[in-house]
Amino acid sequence: MDSSLPSIPAKRYFTIGEVGELCGVKPHVLRYWEQEFTLLRPVKRRGNRRYYQHHEVLMIRRIRDLLYDQGFTISGARNKLQELVQADRQLRKALVDQTEPDNATPPINTQSDAAQMGPAQTPWMGEQDAADSLRAELLEIRELLSI
C-alpha cells in the first residue's frame, strides 16, 4: 500500500472527511464505494452522518490500493476483497478448531457475562489490548443488531 498515507489515530469513530484525508480519497468517492462494496457499511447517526471505525478505514485503504495502485476494476476489487475475507474466515476457523477441539464454549448472553470472561486465549491475538478491543467492538455490534 501507499506509504505516504498518514497513520490512523487511535480513535473509535472517524467522520467521512477524516477518512478521506487518511485514505487519500474524496468523500463522494467513499459514498460511491459504499454502494459498490457491501462490506463497507459505516454507522449512520444524526441526520445520516457517517461514522467509520478503524477496520473500515483499513478496508478503504485496501480498496484504494486495489483500484489505484494494482489496477483492479471495481468488480475485480470486490471479488478480491471477498476472497480475502473468505480466506481470513477459514484461517480463523482453523485456528479456533485447533485451540477448542470440543467447541463446548457456551454463548455469551449479556454484556456482564463478557466482562467476567478472562483474557482471550487465541493464537492470533498477540496482545490483551487487541482482545479487549475486539470484545468491546463485538459487543457494540451485537447491541446495534438487537435494536
C-alpha positions, 0 to 999 in steps of 0.5 A: 500500500501507499506509504505516504498515507498518514497513520490512523489515530487511535480513535473509535469513530472517524467522520467521512472527511477524516477518512478521506484525508487518511485514505487519500480519497474524496468523500463522494468517492467513499459514498460511491464505494459504499454502494459498490462494496457491501462490506463497507457499511459505516454507522449512520447517526444524526441526520445520516452522518457517517461514522467509520471505525478503524477496520473500515478505514483499513478496508478503504485503504485496501480498496484504494490500493486495489483500484489505484495502485494494482489496477483492479476494476471495481468488480475485480476489487470486490471479488478480491476483497471477498476472497480475502475475507473468505480466506481470513474466515477459514484461517480463523476457523482453523485456528479456533478448531485447533485451540477448542477441539470440543467447541463446548464454549457456551454463548455469551448472553449479556454484556456482564457475562463478557466482562467476567470472561478472562483474557482471550486465549487465541493464537492470533491475538498477540496482545490483551489490548487487541482482545479487549478491543475486539470484545468491546467492538463485538459487543457494540455490534451485537447491541446495534443488531438487537435494536 
